[in-house]
Structures are given as C-alpha cells and as structure tokens.
Amino acid sequence: MTAPLPDGTTPADSPPVCPRHPDRVSYVRCQRCGRPACPECQRPAAVGVQCVDCVREAARSAPVTRSALGGRVRDGRPVVTLTIVALCVVSYVLQRVDPSWTARWIFAPYLGLAEPWRFVTAAFLHSPSSLLHIAFNMYALWIVGPYLEATLGRARFVALYLLAAIGGQVGVTLLAAPVPDGGWVTGVVGASGAVFGLFGAVLVVLRRLGGDARQILVFLAINAVLGFVLPGIAWQAHLGGLLTGLALGAAFAHAPRERRAVWGVAATVGVAVLLVVLTVAKYASV
C-alpha cells in the first residue's frame, strides 16, 4: 500500500488512503479539509462528513456558552451528579456486603481529630439497614444537583458539595458535648448534610435569578421539624450543611461577572478555612 504524502494526499496512480490509518483505502473525503477519511475517522456533518481532526479543531475554536452565573453549558448528562450518586450506591453495596466498611469510614466527633478524612467519607455512607435513607438522599440530590451543576459549573458544584458535606460533620462536632451521652461518640452517616447544603445554595441561586424558591423553603421547613421529631436524625449535620451551602451559594450567585473565577476560589478557600478553624477550636476546648 502506498503511504500518503505529508499533506494527506497520495500519488496520482495510487488509491487514496486515510491519513490516520494508511492501511485503509477511502474514497470519502472530509468536507472541510478534503483529506480521505476511513469509516472510523468519519463524523456526520450537515453536508457530507468531516474527519475527526476537523471536528476536534472546530470544537476547540467554538465559543463557550455560559449560564447566567458563569457555568459552562455542556451537552449530555450531569456527570458530577451521576458520579456522586454512583459512589454512594457502590458504597452502600459495600456496606451491605462488608460490615467493616461502615466502621472504616463513619464519622464521629471523637474520631475526627485523628482521622480527619472521615469528615468527607461519612457523606458517602448510609444506614445499611435502611434502603429509604439512601433512596431519599439520592432523590433529593437528583432534584437539585443537575440544576446547580449546570448553573454553577462542575468545579464550583464539586466545591459546594464537598464543603457542605464537611460542614455537616462540623455542625455535628460543634454541637456535640464531649461526653458519651452528648453525641461525642455517636456515629454519623449520610449525604444529608451535603444535600442540605445544595438546597441552601439553590435557594440563594433561585432568588438571585428571580426563580420560585417556595418549594425549597417548604422542603427545608418540613425537614427542620422532622429533625427534632423523629429519632436517629442528625439535625446538626443538616444545619451545618445548610449554613455552608447558604454561604457558598451567596458568594457564587452574587460574584461580579468579570471576577467570578476569583470570587469562586476565594469563597471556597475562605469557607474551608473557617470550617477548619471552628473544628480545631472545638477540639482544643475539649
């Protein structure tokens, strides 16, 4: 087989071959660059086909569409939200299969100082004896997650979710008394703190964009009551996550258009530092 010339063409007496796959003859040419493209390298276009290189170049040069709050508008599914759901589901299955999985990652205030990663990992655990626990949290996450992911962008959404999860455990720590019956050794699991953070953020975002936030307020009010009525609910985590989400949501929603990136980083770092300072002060006072 005759190899293509540097410009992607072949000698006049040889059949045209794909520049990316010189062993494949192709009489179909890209509508943009005119080079041969084998079936693997062809992409449908408005007229004819284009090669993968031209499609990739067009994607790089295409203008980026932004949401009202600066999030990059992407086609396809909410990748971050789906990833969080998948991690929680996989972790739940592991909890059911291996009882030690919960003990390895659960959070309790007395464990947080020596093993600080538990401030995060506990948000990906749920009660292994209650399917309703994970089902409710994942449903709530799916209600607001895709909207916030699209509106804020993936980076700020990840920061919001993780810091709200940490904020939930910080709330538990700050409101726990350092005695056995004061919640100091009580284990906490669940994405509720992070989810409440998302609801706090979406409340601010909807008000900023002129949306209807009444359903969010009703949801928060109902869960606030349930947290004090039903046993086994860590309302402290709900409160900590909610306050964290409100703070970050306000910073993200009201950042000046021309300085959104700077404000986003500053708000994320500032809230993270505040959570660390509050936690360290609590442990120092014990």
N, C-alpha and C positions, 0 to 999 in steps of 0.2 A: 504493500500500500504506500502510495506517495504521501509524504508528510506535507502539511500545509506550510505556506510561506509565512514570514513574520506578520504580515497583515491579515492572516486568516484565510487567504485565498490559496488555490492550488494551481499548478501548471495547467496550461490550456488543454493538454492532452490527457489529463487525469480527472477522475470524478471528484466533485467537491466533498470534503470531509469536515467533520465538526472540529473546530479548534481545540475544544476541551477534551475531545475523545477522537484522536486522529485515526483510530482503527474503525471508525463508523462513517459510512458514506451517507450524506444527507443533501438532498436537492431542495430542502426547505430552508429559506433564508430569513434572518431576522429583519423585521420591517424598519428597524432603526439603524442598525449598523451594516446590514446587508451580508453579514457572515453566515455561513451554513450553521444550522443548529440541529442536532440529533433529537429524537423524541424526548430524551431525558433532560435536555437543555432548553426545550421549547416551553414557553409560557403563553397562554392565550392573551391576545390583545384585542382592542376594539376593532382593528382590521388586521387579519393575519395573526402572526405570532411574533414574539420577541424572545431573544435569548436571555438566559439567567443573568448575564453580566449587565445587560442594558436595564433589566428590571431592577437589579440591585442599585445601579447608579441612579436611576430615576427615583427610587425610594430615598436615597441619601440626599438628593437635591430637592425633594418635595418639601414645601413649607410645613412646619409643625403646627398642628391645630391645638389650641389650648382651651381649657374650660374657663368658666367665669372666675375661678380662683387660681388659675395657672396650672392646673393639672394637664398633663399631656393626654389628648384624646386618642385612644387606641382602638383598633378593631379587635374583635374577638372577646374572649371571656375574661372575667376579673381574676387574673392569675393569682394575685396575692391572697385574696379572699378564699379562693379554692384551695390554695396551699395550706392556709391556716386550718380550714375545715379538714383537709386530708390528714394533717399532723395530729389533730385532736382525735379523729376517728382511729387512726393507727395506734395512737397512744392508748385509747380506750380498749381496743382489742388486746393490746399487750397487758393491760391491767387485768383483763378477764383471764388471759392465758397464764400470766406470771404474777402471782400476788405480790412479789417483791418489787415489781415495777412501780407501784404506787408509793411504797415506803422510800424508794430511792429518790423520788423527785418531789414528793409532797412538801408543802411549806408549813412551818410553824414558827412563831417568833423566836423560840429558843434555838432553832436550827439556823436562822438566817445569818447570824453573825459569822459563824464558822463556814457555812456553805451558802454564800450569797446568790449563787445561780438558782436556788430554789425560788427566789422572788419571781423568776420568769417561768421556770419549768412547771410550777404548780398550775399555771394558767392553761396548760395543755393536758391536764388531767381532769377526770370527772369521777363522780361516785361510781365505782364498778358495779354496785348493786342496783343502780337506778338508771335505766335507759332514758327516762324522762329528763334527767338532769342534762345530759349531753344533747339530747334532741332539742330541748328548749333553747339552750345556749347557741347551738348551731343555727337554729331557725332565726333567732334574734340577730346573729351575726350576718346571716344571708339577707336580712331585711335592709340593713344599713350599710354593710360592708361594700358591696359593689358601687353604691352611690358615692360614698366617701372616697373610695379608691379612684374612681373616675374624676371626681371633683378636685381632690387634693393632689392626685398623682401618687404613684406607687411608693416613692421614698417617704413622703410625709405620712402616708397611710401606715406604713410599717412602723415609723417612729411613734405615731399615735397609738397604735395597738400595743406595742411592746411597753411603752411608758405607762399606758393605762393599766396594763397587767401588773407592772411593778407597783404602780400607785395603789392598786387594790391591796397588795400584800403589805405595803407601807401603812395603809389605813388600819389593817388588822394589827400590825405591830404597835402603832402609836396608841391605839385604844385598848390594848391588852394590858392587864396587870401582871407583873412578874411573879405570879404565884400559880400553883397548879390549877386552881379553880377560877383563875382570872383570864383564861384564854391563852396563857403563855405557852402551853404545851399542846394546845388544840390544833390538830391538823386542818389545813385549808386546801381545797382543790376546786378547780373550775375556772372557766373563762368568763365568769360573770363580771369580775372587776374590769376586764378589758372591754367586754360588751357594753357595760355601763359607761365606760369612757367614750366608746363610739357614739352612744346615744347622747352623751353630753356634747360631744363635738358636732354631731349632726343638728342638734338643737340650735347651736350658735350659727352654724353654716346656713341653715334654712332661714333663720331670722335675718342674717346678713344679705341673703339673696332674695328676700321677700317671699319665701315659701311658707306653707302652712305647717306649723310646728305643734299644733294642738294634740295630734295623736301621740307624739313623743312625750309631751307633758303628761298626758293621761297614763301612758305606759310607766313613766317614772313614778308617778303618784301611786299607782297600784302596787308596784314593786316595793316602794318605800314602806307601805303599810304591811305587805306580806313579810317583809324582812323582820318586822317586830312581832308579828303574829304567829308565823309558822316556825317550828323548831328546826335547827340544823342549817339555817341560812346565815351566811356570813355577811350581814348588812354592813359591817365595817369595810369589807372589800368593795362592796357596791359603792359606798360613799367615797372611798379613796380613789377608785377608778373614775367615778363621775367627776370629781373635782379636777382630776388630772386631765380628763377629756375636755372639760369646760375651758381650762386654762390654755391648752394647746389649740383647741378649736378656735378660741377667740384670737389667738396670735396668728394662726394660719388664715382665718377669714378676714381679718382687718389689716393685714400687712399691705403696705403700699405696693401698687402694681409693679413699679420699677425696682423694688427691693424685696420681692417675695422670697427669693432664694436665701438672702442674708437673714431675713427675719425667720425663715423656717429653721435654719441651722441654729440661730441664736435662741429661739424659743425652745427647740429640742434640747440643746445643751443646758439652758437655764433651768428647765423643769427637771431634767435629770440630776443636776447638781443639787437642786432644792430637795428632791426626794432622798438623795444620799445624805445630805446634811441633817435632815429630820430624823432619818433612821439612825445615823451614828449618834446623834444627841440622845435618842431614846435608849440605845444600848448603853451609852455612857452613864445614864441616870439609874440604870438597874443595879 
